[in-house]
Amino acid sequence: MSSETMQALIQTAYGEPSQVLKIITVPIPPFDESSSQLLLRVRAVSINPLDCMVVRGKLKIVWTDTMPAPMGYDVSGVVVKAGKGTGFKEGDAVYGLLNIRARGSIAEYCTVLAQNCALKPESLTHEEASCLPMVGTTAIQAFQRHSGPKETAFIPAGMGGVGSIMLQLAKPYAGFKRTITTASTAKVELVKQHIRDVDEVIDYKKTDQATAIPAHSCDFVLDQFGKPAQYVRYMRKPAPGSTGGKPSIISILHPPSAEKAQIGWETQVGFPLRVALNTMDWWTRIWIPAWIHYQGFAVLPSADDLKILSDLVVQGKLKPVIVQVFRLDQALEAITLAETKPAGKVVISIGD
């Protein structure tokens, strides 16, 4: 391989990952030293559900990609070149999140906006750091949307990528006093092992969460399944005259309104899709009482949020959970495993 080329995972069409993803030799991304970007030597990336959704064409209604297209959003690596005024320099170990329309981290090199990166915590390996950008900023931004009481937070799917981070952040960052989560039978003990201060883990294979969680006992619920209205029964209704704010149902899967979608997806949506999004948002709100704060959102890259995560790592309050690490030439195996929703993040290690 020459100094101008690299190995990268490339999407050739929409479809099954095993059929449309290939590792091929491509040019190293061009770099403008007057830009606000960084050129990174990638050391590790983690797989997110968004990667698989993009490959299968589930977001074609929002935008279509020109094929072949690069893959990957999360990244941890070393700065090779830094644009002027970015605040970074060659040799810095950083981690970050690529914009939704500018993916390409599953490669030996990638470019990323400096404003989407932060210095990697020294206590984390590149493999561990690569697990945090998307799920970590999602967790931070979900909690930032809640301004009500902070007695109890219900965060389902405790061994999922977002769930495992939010459970760790709920008390030290968001200030909740008590946390509840769910897990399958095989994952219950893993949740308790990795997140030791979780207060209640419900085995949803054996117990109905609707009976395990008392009605009107939660102040915050994270919706990861696109059905926010099902959580209304758990929400604690504010007392008459209360000034403590509303309980919150925050969704990371149910489509947000057109205005919020365009912000999170970083793209303009056409009139038919705007109407559809606003209609879905209106219909959802019909089933959620006005005394509950409801919001759906899509995560945006944020260096400030990454710095918050770094501080929590340094304080010993946050640790990514990795289920398995693969090499770049095993990228298809990594994506296949990630789609099974394992107990932790799936990582691809690239280079030395």
GUNULUM-521243 format. One record per atom (N, C-alpha, C): residue in three letters; x, z, y. Coordinates in steps of 0.05 Angstrom, whole numbers, plus 32768, in hexadecimal, padded with zeros to 4 digits. Each point is the difference from the previous one (the first is absolute). Example, Ala and Ser with C-alpha at 12.3 -4.5 7.8 and 13.67 -1.06 7.14 Angstrom:
2
ALA8108809C7F8E;ALA7FEE80008018;ALA801280008018;SER7FF97FF28015;SER801080018018;SER7FF1800E8016;
//
This chain:
352
MET801180007FE8;MET7FEF80008018;MET801180008019;SER7FFB7FEE8013;SER80107FFE8018;SER7FF880178014;SER800F80028016;SER7FFA80158013;SER7FE77FFB8010;GLU7FF57FE77FFE;GLU7FE87FF9800F;GLU7FE680027FF0;THR800380077FE6;THR7FE880017FEF;THR7FFD801B7FF3;MET7FE980057FF5;MET7FFA801A7FF3;MET7FEB7FFB7FEA;GLN7FFD80157FF0;GLN7FEA80007FEC;GLN7FE8800E800C;ALA7FE87FF57FFB;ALA7FE8800C800B;ALA7FE97FFB7FED;LEU7FEC80128001;LEU7FE77FFC7FF2;LEU7FED7FEF8012;ILE7FF87FE97FF6;ILE7FF07FEE8010;ILE7FE57FFA7FF2;GLN7FEB7FFF8011;GLN7FE57FF97FF6;GLN7FFC7FE28004;THR7FF97FF27FEB;THR7FFD7FE38002;THR7FE37FF78004;ALA7FED80127FFA;ALA7FE37FFA8003;ALA7FF1801A7FFD;TYR7FE67FFF8004;TYR7FEF80187FFA;TYR7FF980007FE3;GLY800080187FF4;GLY7FF980027FE4;GLY800C80187FF2;GLU80017FFE7FE5;GLU800C80167FF0;GLU801E80028007;PRO800980188005;PRO801D80048007;PRO80137FF37FED;SER7FFA80027FE6;SER80127FF47FEC;SER80027FE28001;GLN7FEC7FF4800C;GLN7FFF7FE38002;GLN800A7FF5801B;VAL7FFE80108015;VAL80067FF5801B;VAL8018800D800E;LEU800D80137FF3;LEU8017800D800C;LEU801A7FF87FF1;LYS80147FF98010;LYS801A7FF87FF4;LYS8017800B8010;ILE801680067FF3;ILE80188008800E;ILE80117FE78003;ILE80057FF88018;ILE800F7FE88005;ILE801580048016;THR80127FED8003;THR801480018015;THR7FF57FF38019;VAL8001800E8016;VAL7FF67FF78019;VAL801480068016;PRO7FFE7FF48018;PRO801280068016;PRO7FFC801D800A;ILE8015800D8008;ILE7FFE801A800D;ILE7FF07FFC801A;PRO7FEE80128007;PRO7FF07FFD8018;PRO80117FFB8019;PRO7FF97FED8011;PRO800F7FFC8019;PRO7FFD80198012;PHE801480048011;PHE800080188010;PHE80087FFA801D;ASP7FF080098012;ASP80067FFC801D;ASP8009801B800B;GLU801A80018008;GLU800B80198009;GLU7FF5800A801A;SER7FF17FEF800E;SER7FF280098019;SER7FE4800A7FFA;SER7FF880007FE7;SER7FE580097FF9;SER7FFF801E7FFD;SER7FE8800A7FFA;SER7FFC801D7FFB;SER7FFF80057FE2;GLN800C7FEF7FF0;GLN800080027FE3;GLN801A800C7FF5;LEU7FFE80077FE7;LEU801780087FF0;LEU80027FEE7FE8;LEU80187FF87FF8;LEU80057FF37FE7;LEU800A80157FED;LEU7FF280047FEA;LEU800780157FED;LEU800B7FF57FE6;ARG8014800D7FF5;ARG80077FFD7FE4;ARG7FEE80137FF1;VAL7FED7FF47FF2;VAL7FEC80117FF2;VAL800C800F7FE9;ARG7FFA80197FFE;ARG800980117FEA;ARG7FE980087FED;ALA7FE88002800B;ALA7FE980077FEF;ALA7FE67FF9800E;VAL7FEC7FFA7FF0;VAL7FE57FFC800A;VAL7FED800D7FED;SER7FE880088009;SER7FEC800A7FEE;SER7FE87FEE8001;ILE7FF080007FEA;ILE7FE97FEF7FFD;ILE7FE7800F800A;ASN7FEF7FF2800F;ASN7FE7800B800A;ASN7FE97FEF7FF6;PRO7FE8800C7FFF;PRO7FE87FF07FF8;PRO7FFD7FE78012;LEU800880028019;LEU7FFE7FE98012;LEU800F7FE87FF6;ASP801880057FF4;ASP80107FEA7FF5;ASP7FF07FF07FEC;CYS7FF2800E7FEE;CYS7FF17FF37FEB;CYS7FE77FF3800B;MET7FF4800C8014;MET7FE87FF3800C;MET80087FE6800D;VAL80177FFF800D;VAL80087FE7800E;VAL80067FEA7FEB;VAL800D80077FEA;VAL80077FED7FEC;VAL7FE77FF47FF4;ARG7FEC80107FFB;ARG7FE77FF77FF3;ARG7FED7FF28013;GLY80087FFF801A;GLY7FEF7FF18013;GLY7FE98010800A;LYS8000801B7FFD;LYS7FE9800F8008;LYS7FFD8003801E;LEU80147FF7800F;LEU7FFF8001801E;LEU7FFE7FE4800C;LYS7FFA7FEC7FEF;LYS7FFE7FE5800A;LYS7FE97FFD8014;ILE7FEC80117FFF;ILE7FEA7FFF8012;ILE800A8007801D;VAL8016800F8001;VAL800C8008801A;VAL80147FEC800A;TRP80137FF87FEE;TRP80147FEC8007;TRP80097FF37FE6;THR800C7FE88003;THR800C7FF37FE9;THR801E7FFC8006;ASP801080037FEB;ASP801D7FFD8003;ASP800A7FE47FFA;THR80157FF8800D;THR800D7FE77FF9;THR801280067FE9;MET7FFD7FF17FEB;MET801080047FE8;MET80187FED7FFF;PRO801680087FF5;PRO8006801B7FF4;PRO800280168016;ALA7FFA80187FF8;ALA7FFF80178012;ALA801080177FF5;PRO800E800F8011;PRO800F80187FF6;PRO7FEE80177FF9;MET800B80147FF4;MET7FF180177FF6;MET800C801A800A;GLY7FF080158003;GLY800A801B8005;GLY7FFC800A801D;TYR7FF8801A8002;TYR7FFC800C801A;TYR801280188004;ASP800280137FED;ASP801180178003;ASP801D7FF87FFD;VAL8012800E800E;VAL801D7FF97FFC;VAL801180188008;SER801680037FF1;SER801580128008;SER801A7FF07FFC;GLY801180018014;GLY80197FF07FFF;GLY801480078015;VAL80147FEF8003;VAL801680048013;VAL80007FEA8014;VAL80038007801A;VAL80017FEC8015;VAL80197FEF7FFE;VAL7FFB7FE67FFF;VAL80167FEC8000;VAL80047FF6801D;LYS7FEA7FFA800D;LYS80017FF8801C;LYS7FE9800D800F;ALA800580088019;ALA7FEB800D8010;ALA7FFD7FF1801A;GLY7FE77FFB8008;GLY7FFB7FF4801A;GLY800880128017;LYS80067FF48017;LYS800980108016;LYS7FEA8013800A;GLY800780188005;GLY7FED8013800B;GLY7FEE800D7FEB;THR80057FFB7FE7;THR7FEF800C7FEB;THR8006801D7FFA;GLY801880098008;GLY8007801C7FFA;GLY800D80047FE5;PHE80027FEA7FF0;PHE800D80017FE6;PHE801A7FF18001;LYS801180057FEC;LYS801A7FF27FFF;LYS80067FF97FE3;GLU80137FEE7FFC;GLU80087FF87FE6;GLU800980187FEF;GLY7FF680017FE8;GLY800780167FEE;GLY7FEC80177FFF;ASP7FED80008013;ASP7FEB80157FFF;ASP7FEF7FFD7FE7;ALA7FFA80167FF3;ALA7FED80007FE9;ALA7FE58006800C;VAL7FED7FED7FFC;VAL7FE58003800C;VAL7FEA7FFB7FEB;TYR7FE880078007;TYR7FE97FF97FF0;TYR7FEA7FF88013;GLY7FED7FEF7FF6;GLY7FEC7FF78011;GLY7FEA7FF07FF2;LEU7FEE7FF58011;LEU7FE87FF27FF6;LEU7FFE7FE6800E;LEU80007FEA7FF1;LEU7FFC7FE5800C;LEU7FE37FFC8009;ASN7FFC7FF18015;ASN7FE57FF98009;ASN7FF17FF17FEA;ILE7FE680038001;ILE7FEF7FF57FEA;ILE80037FE17FFE;ARG80057FF38016;ARG80037FE37FFE;ARG801E7FF77FFF;ALA801280137FFC;ALA801C7FFA8000;ALA800F800D7FE9;ARG7FF37FFF7FE9;ARG800C800D7FE9;ARG80197FF17FF6;GLY800F800D7FED;GLY80187FF37FF6;GLY801680137FF9;SER7FF980197FF9;SER801580137FFA;SER800A7FFF7FE3;ILE7FF27FF37FEE;ILE80097FFE7FE4;ILE80147FE97FFE;ALA80188006800B;ALA80157FEC8002;ALA801A800F8006;GLU80167FF27FFE;GLU801A800D8005;GLU80038006801E;TYR7FF47FF08011;TYR80008004801D;TYR7FE47FFC800B;CYS7FFA800E8017;CYS7FE77FFB800D;CYS80048007801E;THR7FEE7FF58010;THR7FFF8008801C;THR7FE880118005;VAL800280138013;VAL7FEA80128006;VAL80038009801D;LEU7FE98004800E;LEU80018009801B;LEU800C801C8001;ALA801280048013;ALA800C801B8003;ALA7FEC80158005;GLN7FEA7FF9800E;GLN7FEB80148007;GLN7FF080087FE7;ASN80057FF37FE9;ASN7FF380087FE7;ASN801280107FEE;CYS80188008800A;CYS8014800D7FEF;CYS8009801B800C;ALA800B80107FEE;ALA800D80198008;ALA801880047FEE;LEU801380118009;LEU801780077FEF;LEU7FF6800D7FE7;LYS800C7FF97FE9;LYS7FF8800B7FE6;LYS800A801D7FFF;PRO7FEE80127FF7;PRO8009801C7FFC;PRO801880007FEC;GLU8015800F8007;GLU801780007FEF;GLU7FFB800C7FE5;SER7FEC80117FFE;SER7FFB800E7FE6;SER7FF17FEE7FED;LEU7FF67FE98009;LEU7FF27FED7FEE;LEU80127FE97FF8;THR7FFD7FF77FE8;THR800D7FE77FF7;THR7FF07FE9800D;HIS800B7FE87FFF;HIS7FF27FE9800A;HIS7FE67FFC7FEF;GLU800280057FE7;GLU7FE87FFD7FEE;GLU7FEA80138009;GLU800780198006;GLU7FEC80138009;GLU7FF57FF9801C;ALA80127FF88012;ALA7FF77FF9801B;ALA7FED7FE88000;SER80057FED7FEF;SER7FEF7FE87FFF;SER7FE380067FF9;CYS7FFB80187FF4;CYS7FE580077FF8;CYS7FEF800A8018;LEU800C80068016;LEU7FF1800E8016;LEU7FF37FEF8015;PRO800C7FE98008;PRO7FF57FF38019;PRO7FE37FFB8000;MET7FF57FF17FED;MET7FE47FF88001;MET7FEE80187FFB;VAL8004800E7FEA;VAL7FEF80167FF9;VAL800380188013;GLY801980048009;GLY800580168012;GLY7FF37FFC801C;THR80037FE8800B;THR7FF47FFB801A;THR7FE17FFF7FFD;THR7FF67FF77FEA;THR7FE380017FFB;THR7FF7801D8000;ALA800E80127FF3;ALA7FF9801C8000;ALA8000800C801C;ILE80157FFB800E;ILE8002800B801C;ILE7FE97FF68011;GLN7FFB7FE57FFF;GLN7FEB7FF58011;GLN7FE480087FF7;ALA7FFC80057FE7;ALA7FE6800A7FF7;ALA7FFB801C800B;PHE801480117FFE;PHE7FFD801B800B;PHE7FFD8000801E;GLN800E7FEE800E;GLN7FFE7FFF801D;GLN7FE37FF98009;ARG7FF07FF57FEF;ARG7FE57FF88007;ARG7FEC80187FFC;HIS800A80177FF9;HIS7FEF80177FFC;HIS800680158016;SER7FEC8009800E;SER800480148015;SER7FED80177FFC;GLY7FF480027FE9;GLY7FED80167FFA;GLY800C80187FF3;PRO7FF080117FF3;PRO800A80177FF2;PRO80147FF97FEA;LYS801080137FF9;LYS80167FFB7FEC;LYS800180167FEB;GLU7FE880067FF5;GLU800080147FEB;GLU80077FF27FE5;THR7FF17FEB7FF8;THR80037FF47FE6;THR80017FE18002;ALA80147FF57FF3;ALA80037FE27FFE;ALA7FFD7FF87FE3;PHE7FEF7FEC7FFC;PHE7FFC7FF47FE5;PHE800E7FE58000;ILE80157FFE7FF0;ILE80107FE77FFF;ILE80007FF77FE3;PRO7FEE7FEE7FF8;PRO7FFE7FF77FE4;PRO801A7FF17FF8;ALA80037FFC7FE5;ALA80167FF07FF5;ALA801B800C8008;GLY800480197FF7;GLY8018800F8008;GLY801A7FF57FF7;MET80017FEF7FEC;MET80197FF47FF8;MET80037FE38009;GLY7FED7FF68010;GLY80037FE6800C;GLY801480008016;GLY80087FE88009;GLY80147FFF8015;GLY7FF9800E8019;VAL7FE87FFA800C;VAL7FF7800E8018;VAL7FF8801C7FFA;GLY7FF280057FEA;GLY7FF6801A7FFA;GLY801680157FFD;SER80167FF97FF2;SER801580137FFB;SER800F8007801A;ILE80017FEE8013;ILE800D8006801A;ILE7FED80108011;MET7FE67FF98001;MET7FED800F8011;MET7FFD801D7FF7;LEU800180047FE5;LEU7FFF801C7FF6;LEU80178010800A;GLN80187FF38001;GLN8018800E8009;GLN7FFF8005801E;LEU7FF37FEF800F;LEU7FFF8002801E;LEU7FE98011800A;ALA7FEC80047FEF;ALA7FE7800C800A;ALA8004801B800D;LYS801180117FF5;LYS8005801A800B;LYS801680018015;PRO80187FF67FFA;PRO801680038014;PRO7FFD7FED8018;TYR7FF47FE97FFC;TYR7FFD7FED8017;TYR7FE48002800D;ALA7FEB7FFE7FEF;ALA7FE57FFF800B;ALA7FF4801B8005;GLY800A80157FF4;GLY7FF7801B8005;GLY7FE8800A7FF0;PHE7FFA7FF27FEA;PHE7FEA800A7FF0;PHE800880197FF0;LYS7FEC80107FFA;LYS800680197FF2;LYS7FFD7FFC7FE1;ARG7FEF7FED7FF8;ARG7FFB7FFD7FE4;ARG7FFD7FE37FF9;THR800A7FF87FE8;THR7FFE7FE47FF8;THR7FF47FFE7FE4;ILE7FF17FEA7FFC;ILE7FF37FFA7FE7;ILE80077FE37FF9;THR80057FFA7FE7;THR80057FE57FF7;THR7FF47FFB7FE5;THR80017FE77FF7;THR7FF77FF87FE5;THR80177FF27FF2;ALA7FFE80007FE5;ALA80147FF27FF0;ALA7FF47FFC7FE4;SER800A7FEC7FF2;SER7FF87FFD7FE4;SER800E80167FEF;THR7FF680047FE8;THR800A80167FEF;THR801E7FFF7FFD;ALA800B7FE87FFD;ALA801D7FFD7FFC;ALA801180068018;LYS7FF280008018;LYS800F80048019;LYS7FFC801B800D;VAL7FEE80107FF5;VAL7FFA801A800D;VAL801980118003;GLU800F80047FEA;GLU801880108001;GLU80167FF48011;LEU80007FE58002;LEU80147FF38011;LEU7FFB8006801D;VAL7FE680008008;VAL7FFA8008801B;VAL800A801C8007;LYS7FFA80127FEE;LYS8009801C8004;LYS801E80038001;GLN800D7FEF7FF0;GLN801E80017FFF;GLN800D7FF68019;HIS7FF57FE9800B;HIS800C7FF48017;HIS7FF6800B801B;ILE7FE7800A8000;ILE7FF4800A8019;ILE7FF7801C7FFA;ARG801280138002;ARG7FFB801B7FF6;ARG7FED80108010;ASP7FFB7FF9801A;ASP7FEE80108010;ASP7FE47FF48001;VAL7FFA7FEC7FEF;VAL7FE47FF77FFF;VAL7FEF80167FF4;ASP7FE98004800B;ASP7FEF80177FF8;ASP7FEE7FFA7FE8;GLU7FF67FE87FFE;GLU7FEE7FFA7FEA;GLU80037FE37FF7;VAL80057FFC7FE6;VAL80027FE57FF4;VAL7FE97FFD7FED;ILE7FEE7FED8005;ILE7FE97FFC7FEF;ILE80067FE97FED;ASP7FFD80057FE7;ASP80037FEB7FEB;ASP7FE67FF07FFF;TYR80017FE8800D;TYR7FE77FF18002;TYR7FF77FF47FE6;LYS801180007FEC;LYS7FF87FF77FE5;LYS7FEE80157FF2;LYS800380198008;LYS7FF280167FF3;LYS7FEA800D8012;THR80047FFD801A;THR7FEF800F8013;THR7FF67FED8016;ASP7FE780028006;ASP7FF47FF08016;ASP8008800E801A;GLN800E7FF28012;GLN8009800D8019;GLN7FE880088011;ALA7FEA7FF37FFC;ALA7FE880078010;ALA7FF6801C7FF9;THR800580097FE8;THR7FF9801C7FF9;THR801780138004;ALA80187FF67FFE;ALA801780128003;ALA80058008801D;ILE7FF97FEE8013;ILE80048005801C;ILE7FE68008800C;PRO7FFD8018800B;PRO7FE78009800C;PRO7FF77FEE8017;ALA7FE77FFC8003;ALA7FF57FF18016;ALA8008800D801B;HIS80057FF08014;HIS8006800A801B;HIS801880128001;SER80157FFA7FF1;SER801880117FFF;SER801A7FF38009;CYS7FFE7FE78009;CYS80197FF28008;CYS7FFF7FF7801D;ASP80178000800C;ASP80027FF8801C;ASP800D7FE48003;PHE800D7FF77FEB;PHE800D7FE68001;PHE7FFF7FF47FE4;VAL7FF97FE67FFE;VAL80027FF27FE7;VAL800D7FE58005;LEU80127FF97FEE;LEU800C7FE58001;LEU7FF27FEE7FEC;ASP7FF57FEA8009;ASP7FF37FEC7FEF;ASP80147FEB7FF9;GLN80077FFF7FE6;GLN80137FEB7FF6;GLN7FF27FEC7FEE;PHE7FE580027FFE;PHE7FF27FEF7FED;PHE7FEB7FEE800D;GLY7FFE8000801B;GLY7FED7FEF800D;GLY7FE480087FFF;LYS7FFB801B7FFB;LYS7FE4800A7FFF;LYS7FFF801A8010;PRO80047FFE801A;PRO800180188011;PRO7FE780118000;ALA7FE97FF37FFE;ALA7FE6800F8001;ALA7FFD80147FE9;GLN800E7FFB7FE9;GLN7FFC80127FEA;GLN800B801C8005;TYR801080038016;TYR800C801A8005;TYR7FF080118014;VAL7FEA7FF5800A;VAL7FF0800F8014;VAL7FF8801C7FF6;ARG7FF980027FE7;ARG7FF680197FF5;ARG801580168001;TYR801A7FF98001;TYR801580148001;TYR8006800B801C;MET7FF77FF28014;MET80098006801B;MET7FF28019800B;ARG80108010800D;ARG7FF7801A800C;ARG7FF37FFA801C;LYS7FE780058002;LYS7FF27FFA8019;LYS800780158016;PRO80087FF78018;PRO800780138015;PRO7FE880128007;ALA800580188007;ALA7FEB80128009;ALA7FF57FF7801A;PRO7FE780058006;PRO7FF47FF8801A;PRO8010800B8017;GLY80077FEF8013;GLY800F80098017;GLY801E80017FFB;SER80097FF97FE8;SER801D80017FFA;SER80107FEC8011;THR801780098008;THR80127FEE8010;THR80197FFA7FF0;GLY7FFF80057FE6;GLY80187FFB7FEF;GLY80047FE47FF6;GLY7FEF7FEE8008;GLY80037FE47FF7;GLY7FF17FFB7FE7;LYS80007FE67FF8;LYS7FF17FF87FE8;LYS80117FFF7FE7;PRO7FF480037FE9;PRO800F7FFA7FE7;PRO80047FE17FFF;SER80137FF87FF0;SER80077FE38000;SER80007FF47FE4;ILE7FF57FE87FFE;ILE80057FEF7FE8;ILE80107FE8800A;ILE80187FFE7FF7;ILE80127FEA8009;ILE80057FEE7FE8;SER7FFB7FE68004;SER80027FED7FEA;SER80187FED8004;ILE800F7FFD7FEB;ILE80167FED8001;ILE7FFB7FE77FEF;LEU7FE77FFE7FF5;LEU7FF97FE97FF0;LEU7FE77FF1800B;HIS7FEC800F8008;HIS7FE87FF3800B;HIS80077FF18019;PRO7FF87FE78003;PRO80077FF08017;PRO7FF8800D801A;PRO801280018014;PRO7FF8800B801A;PRO7FF07FEC8010;SER7FF880078018;SER7FF37FEE8012;SER80137FE98007;ALA7FF47FEA800A;ALA80117FE98006;ALA801680068014;GLU7FF980108014;GLU801480078014;GLU8018800F7FF4;LYS7FFA80147FF0;LYS801580107FF3;LYS800F7FF07FEB;ALA7FF17FEE7FF2;ALA800D7FEF7FEC;ALA80157FEE800D;GLN7FF97FF48016;GLN80137FEF800E;GLN801A800E8008;ILE7FFD801A8007;ILE801780108008;ILE801180057FE7;GLY7FF3800A7FEB;GLY800E80087FE8;GLY800C7FE87FF1;TRP7FF17FEA7FFF;TRP80097FE87FF2;TRP80127FEE8011;GLU800280078019;GLU80127FF28013;GLU7FFA7FE28000;THR7FE67FF98000;THR7FF87FE48001;THR7FE47FFE800B;GLN7FF97FEA800D;GLN7FE57FFB8009;GLN7FEF7FF77FE9;VAL7FE7800A7FFF;VAL7FEE7FF87FEB;VAL7FEA7FEE800B;GLY7FF77FEC7FF1;GLY7FEC7FEE8009;GLY7FE5800D8003;PHE7FEE7FF1800E;PHE7FE5800B8006;PHE7FF180097FE7;PRO7FFF7FEF7FEA;PRO7FF180097FE9;PRO800B801A7FF4;LEU801A80037FFF;LEU800C80197FF5;LEU7FFB80178013;ARG80017FFC801A;ARG7FFA80168013;ARG7FE4800A7FFB;VAL7FED7FEE7FFD;VAL7FE480087FFB;VAL7FFE80107FE6;ALA800D7FF67FEB;ALA7FFF800D7FE6;ALA800C801C8002;LEU80178003800D;LEU800D801A8002;LEU7FEF80148010;ASN7FF67FF78016;ASN7FF080118011;ASN7FE680087FF2;THR7FF57FEE7FF0;THR7FE880067FF1;THR800580157FEA;MET80167FFD7FF2;MET800880137FEB;MET8005801C800D;ASP800E80008017;ASP80058019800D;ASP7FE6800D8009;TRP7FEE7FF1800C;TRP7FE6800A8009;TRP7FF0800B7FE8;TRP80007FF27FEA;TRP7FF080087FE8;TRP800C801A7FF5;THR801A80038000;THR800D80187FF5;THR7FF880188012;ARG80017FFC801A;ARG7FFA80168012;ARG7FE380097FFF;ILE7FEE7FEF7FF7;ILE7FE480087FFC;ILE7FFE80187FED;TRP801280007FEC;TRP7FFE80147FEB;TRP801280198005;ILE800E7FFF8017;ILE801180178007;ILE7FF5800D8019;PRO7FF780197FFF;PRO7FF4800D8017;PRO801280018018;ALA7FF480018018;ALA800F80008018;ALA801280188004;TRP7FFA80167FF2;TRP801180188003;TRP801A7FFE7FF0;ILE80047FEA7FF1;ILE80197FFA7FF2;ILE800F7FEA800F;HIS801A80048004;HIS80107FEB800B;HIS80097FED7FE9;TYR7FF87FE78002;TYR80087FED7FEB;TYR80117FE9800D;GLN80157FF97FF3;GLN80107FE98009;GLN800F7FF37FE9;GLY7FFF7FE58000;GLY80117FF17FEE;GLY80177FF48010;PHE80177FFE7FF4;PHE80177FF5800F;PHE80147FF27FED;ALA80117FF0800C;ALA80167FF47FF2;ALA801A800A800D;VAL801380077FF0;VAL8019800C800B;VAL80107FED8010;LEU800D800A8015;LEU80137FF18010;LEU801C800B7FFE;PRO80157FF07FFE;PRO801B800A7FFF;PRO800580118018;SER801080167FFD;SER800580128016;SER801A800F7FFB;ALA80147FFC8011;ALA8019800F7FFE;ALA7FFB801E8006;ASP7FEE80068012;ASP7FFA801C8006;ASP7FF5800E7FE7;ASP7FEF7FF37FF1;ASP7FF5800D7FE8;ASP801680037FEB;LEU80127FEC7FFE;LEU801680037FED;LEU801280178007;LYS80048005801A;LYS801080178008;LYS7FF3801A7FF9;ILE7FE580018002;ILE7FF280187FF7;ILE800480047FE2;LEU7FFF7FEB7FF1;LEU800480027FE3;LEU801D800A7FFA;SER80137FF5800F;SER801C80087FFC;SER8004801E8006;ASP7FF380098015;ASP8003801D8006;ASP7FF480117FEA;LEU7FEA7FF87FF5;LEU7FF4800F7FEA;LEU80117FFF7FE7;VAL800D7FEA7FFB;VAL80137FFE7FEA;VAL801780138003;VAL800B80008019;VAL801780128006;VAL7FF8801E7FFC;GLN7FE780068007;GLN7FF6801B7FFE;GLN7FF980087FE3;GLY80027FEC7FED;GLY7FFA80067FE5;GLY7FE380007FF9;LYS7FEF7FF58012;LYS7FE380017FFC;LYS7FF57FE57FF6;LEU80117FEC7FFC;LEU7FF67FE67FF7;LEU80147FF47FED;LYS7FF67FF77FE9;LYS80127FF37FEC;LYS7FF07FEA7FF2;PRO80097FE78001;PRO7FF27FEA7FF2;PRO800180047FE2;VAL7FEB7FF67FF3;VAL7FFE80027FE3;VAL80047FE37FF5;ILE80157FFD7FF0;ILE80077FE67FF4;ILE7FFA80007FE3;VAL7FF27FEC7FF6;VAL7FFA7FFF7FE3;VAL80167FEF7FF1;GLN800A7FEB800D;GLN80157FEF7FF3;GLN800D7FEE8014;VAL801A7FFB7FFB;VAL80107FEE8011;VAL80087FE87FF0;PHE7FFC7FE8800C;PHE80077FE77FF3;PHE80167FF28011;ARG800D7FEC7FF3;ARG80127FEE800F;ARG7FF07FE9800C;LEU800D7FF18012;LEU7FF37FE9800C;LEU7FF77FEC7FEB;ASP80117FFB7FEC;ASP7FF87FED7FEB;ASP7FEA800A7FEE;GLN7FF780198004;GLN7FEA800B7FF1;GLN7FE780048012;ALA7FFF7FF18016;ALA7FEB80048014;ALA7FE57FFC7FF5;LEU7FFC7FEC7FEE;LEU7FE67FFB7FF4;LEU7FF780187FEF;GLU8013800C7FF2;GLU7FF980187FF0;GLU7FF880178012;ALA800E80028017;ALA7FF980158013;ALA7FE47FFD800B;ILE7FF87FE88007;ILE7FE57FFB800B;ILE7FEB80047FEA;THR80067FF87FE8;THR7FEE80057FEA;THR7FFA801D7FFC;LEU801580118001;LEU7FFD801D7FFD;LEU7FF1800B8018;ALA80067FF78018;ALA7FF3800A8018;ALA7FE27FFC7FFF;GLU7FF77FEA7FF4;GLU7FE37FFA7FFF;GLU7FF180127FED;THR800F800F7FEF;THR7FF280127FED;THR7FFB801B800D;LYS80078004801A;LYS7FFC8019800E;LYS800E80177FF2;PRO801B7FFE7FFE;PRO800E80167FF2;PRO800380198011;ALA800B80157FF4;ALA8003801A800E;ALA801980008012;GLY7FFF7FF18016;GLY80177FFE8012;GLY80057FE48009;LYS80147FFD8011;LYS80067FE6800B;LYS80137FF07FED;VAL7FFC7FE58000;VAL80117FEE7FF2;VAL80147FF48013;VAL801A80017FF9;VAL80157FF88013;VAL80117FEA7FF4;ILE80097FEE8011;ILE80137FEB7FF9;ILE801A8006800F;SER801680057FF1;SER801A8005800B;SER800F7FE68002;ILE800C7FFB8017;ILE800D7FE68005;ILE801D80058009;GLY80137FF57FF3;GLY801C80038008;GLY800C801A7FF7;ASP80188005800C;ASP800F80187FF8;ASP7FF48019800C;
//
